[in-house]
Amino acid sequence: MTGLPGVRLMHDEAATLPINVYVQMPSCAPSAPGLETPGAAIGPDEVAEAMTWPGIIGLGEMMNFPGVYRGDDKMHAEMAATMRAGKVIGGHYAAPDLGRAFHGYVAGGPADDHEGTRLEDAVARVRQGMKAMLRLGSAWYDVAAQVKAITELGLDSRNFILCTDDSHSGTLVGEGHCGPPGGQDRETAAPERESNHRTVRRRTPPPIGPYPQGMWIPLSACGTRRAGSGQGCVRLVEGRWFSSDKHELTS
C-alpha cells in the first residue's frame, strides 16, 4: 500500500466516474500492527488531511474496537479528527459481547455497524443510537436473522441499512448485489452453495475469443459455474479452461 497518496488516487479516480462514489478514509492501516509489513501507515494526521477532500464522507470501519473501548490514543485521535470535520465514523464491532465493551465502543463515536449476525445484535445497536447495517455478501448471510427487529419487534426501519460486504466478483455477476435476479432467496440457498462449492459443472463451452490468456474470469460470465452457486473464477491457458482449484474444465 502507498498510504495517503494511494487513498488520494482512488478518491480522485472515483470523482471521474459516471456514478456517485462516496469514500471513507481507512482507519486501521496496518490492521494488525506488528503482524504485517505494510508499505505505509495511516494515522491521525493523515485522517485529518483526508477529511478536507470533497469526496471523503467519513472514517471507514473502525476495526480496532478493543482500542476504542480501552482508550487507545491513536484510535481516538482519528475519530476526533473526523468529528471535528463533521463527518461520520463507520463502525466494525466484530464481537458477540454486548456488555460494557460494546457500550464503550459505541460511546467512542462509531455511527453504524455491519458486523452484527443475530437479532440481538441489531436491537442492541439501534438501542444505542447506531444504524444497524444488515449484511449480505459471498460469505455473510446476516439479513434474515436481523430483519426480524423490524418485522417482528416493530423497530423503526429508518435505523436499518441493507449493505454488502466481501462480495466476490462471481457473486456480483451471477447473483447480483444484494440478491439474485428473480427474487430467489440467497440466504436459504447458502447451505446448498457451501456444500457444493467444489463441484464444477459446464453448461456451454465458453468462447475463447473475448477472454485474454491467463486472466481470471467469473464463472457465471463465461457459461461455467459451481453447482448451486455462480461464484468462483476460471482462466484460459493455451486454449484450455482451468478452475481456481486447478481442475481442467471439459465440455
Buried (B, 14 or more C-beta within 10 A) or exposed (E): EEBBEBBBEEBEEBEEEEEEEEBBBBBBBBEEEEEEEBEBEBBBEBBBBBBEBEBBBBBBBBBBBEBBBEEBEBBBBBBBBBBEBEBBBBBBBEEEEBEEBBEBBBEBBBBBBBBBBBBBBBBBBBBBEBBBBBBBBBEBBBBBBBBBBBEEEEBEEEBBBEBBBEBBBBBBBBBBEBBBEEEEEBBEBBEEBEEBBEEBEBEEEBEEEEBEEEEBBBBBBBEBBBBBBBBBBBBBEEEEBBBBEEEEBEE
